[in-house]
Amino acid sequence: ANGAQKQYSADLIFERSLDFVRRHQDRPFFLYATYTLPHGKFEIPSIAPYDNEPWTQAEKTYAAMVTRADSYTGRILALLKQLNLEDNTIVFLASDNGGYRGKDNGFDFFHSNGPLRGSKGDLYEGGIRAPMIVRYPSVTRPGSTSAAPWYFADVLPTLAQIAGASVPRDIDGVSVLPLLQG
């Protein structure tokens, strides 16, 4: 309408994330980028590279959304390297919930929640359990894993401790910096 241009919101958020890093590369910064992929409404500009897979359209769309989100992460990491920021930038990657369920959307095909019961919207493990991936150069050993549970309420106290900032008293959550340090 009125010459407005359609743009895929996840791409717009991603491009602005790259721009933010470039504009703030000379000083400490905090970037919180929520690409919302994969997420309903399940639409994507292109299902490449899955066009020729013998899958349903929904399975191709879901796979393309996950691949697009993965490429965003790779491109952010590449930009950090290009700008010589990779050794002093901490990257957290997480989801806000477990995977979806349903044959109609391709989720069952990809076994998004593995053996966990439930899915997004449930309070079972399949609905609330999600990985937290942390890249913290010189602190967290590459390839290390932990089964220790932590959740989003732990992010604020953790980031505050890393930054040397005070944490509000009456919040849920604890710093997991000791966990990240091994």
N, C-alpha and C positions, 0 to 999 in steps of 0.2 A: 504494500500500500504506500502511496506517495513516494515511490522509488526506493523504499526500504529494502535493504539487502538481507537475505536470509543467511544466517551463519550458525554453524553447529556450536552450541554453547561450550562443550568440552574443549573444542579447538580454541575458542576465544579465551577461555580461562588459561589454557596452556600457553598460548602466545603471550598473554599478559604476564604470566609467571616468568617466562624467559626474559621479557622486557624488564621486569622488576629486578631480577638478578643482575642484569647488565647495568641498570641504573644505580644499584646499591653495592656494586662489587668493591668499592673502595672503603667500605665501612661495615661494621657488623650489621646483619639484617636477620629478620625473621620472616619467612615466607610460609604461609599456610595455604596450600593449593588443593582445592577440592574439585576434581574433574568429574565426579559423579558417574564414572564408568566402572563396570556396567550398571545401568540403572534404568528402571522403567520411566518412561515410555521407551520401549526397546526399538529405537530407530538409529540409524547411522548413515552417513552420506555414501559409504561404500562398504561392501562386504569383502573386499580384497583383503587378504590373499585367498579367501575361501570360496570364491565364485564357483570353482569346479569340483568342490567336495560333494560327495553323495549324501549330503545332510539336508535337513529341512531348512527352509528360509529362516526360521527362528534360531536354529542352531548356528547357522552361518552368521546371523546378526550378533548373537551373544559372543561367539568366538572373535568376531571382528572388533567388538567393543573392548574385550579383554586385551586383545593384541594392541589396540590403539592406546589404552591406558599404559600398557607395558612400554610402548614406544615413547610415550611422554616421559616416563621415568628415565629411560635410557638417554633421551635427549637432554634432560636436565643434568644428569650426571656428566654427559659429554661437555655441556656448557661450563660446568664447574671446573672440569679439567682444562678446557680451553682458556679459561680466565685465571688459571693457577689458584683456584679456590678449593680444590678437592681435598687437600690435606688439612684444611682448617674449617671445613663445613660439615656439620652433622646432618644426616638425612634420616628422617623417620618415614616409614611407609606403612600404612595401615588401612583397614577397612572399618566401617562403622557398624558392621553386623555380619552375620553369617550369610551364606549364599541363598539364593532363591531356590524354590522347588517348582516342579511342574514339567510334564512332558511337552506341553504346548510351546514352551519357550526355550527348550534345549537344555534346561538345567539338569534334568535327570541324566541326559546323554553324557554330560561332562562330569558327573558325580562331584559337583561343586563342594559338597560338605563331607565327602568321604563317608566314613561309617557313623558320623555323628547324627543323633536323632534331632529332628526339627530343622527349621530353616528361618530365613528372615521373617521377623514378626513373632517368632516363638521365643519363649524364655528357656528352651532347652539348649544344650550345647551348640547344636547346629544353627541356632538363631543368634546366639550372642558371642560365640567363640570366633575369633579372627586373628590372623597372624599380625605381629608387630615386627617389622624388619627395621633394624637400625644399622646405619653405617656411620661409625664414629672413629675416624682415623686415629691411630696411636692409643686408643682406649679399648675398643671392643675388637677382639680377635676375629679377623675375617673367617667366615665359615662356621663360627661357633653358634651353638643353639642352646636354648634353655626352655624347659617346660614350666618355668615359674609363671603363675598367672599374674597378669596385671591388666589394667583397663584404663579407659580414657581419663578417669579421675586422677590417675597417677601421672599423666602427661604434664599437667601444670606444675606440680611440685618438682618433677624431674627437670623440666626445662628451666625453672627458676633456680634450682641448685646449680645446674650447669652454668647459667649466666651470672651466678653470684647474687641473685635477687632474693628478696624475702618472699615467703609464701604466706598468703592469708591464713589466719589461725583456724577458722571454723570451716574447713573444707574437707570433703572426703578425698582419699588418695594420699599416697606417700611417694617420695622420690625413689625411683628404681635405679638411680645412678650407681649404687654399689653393685647391682646386678649387671649393669652394662660394663662395669669395670672388671667383671669376672668373679 
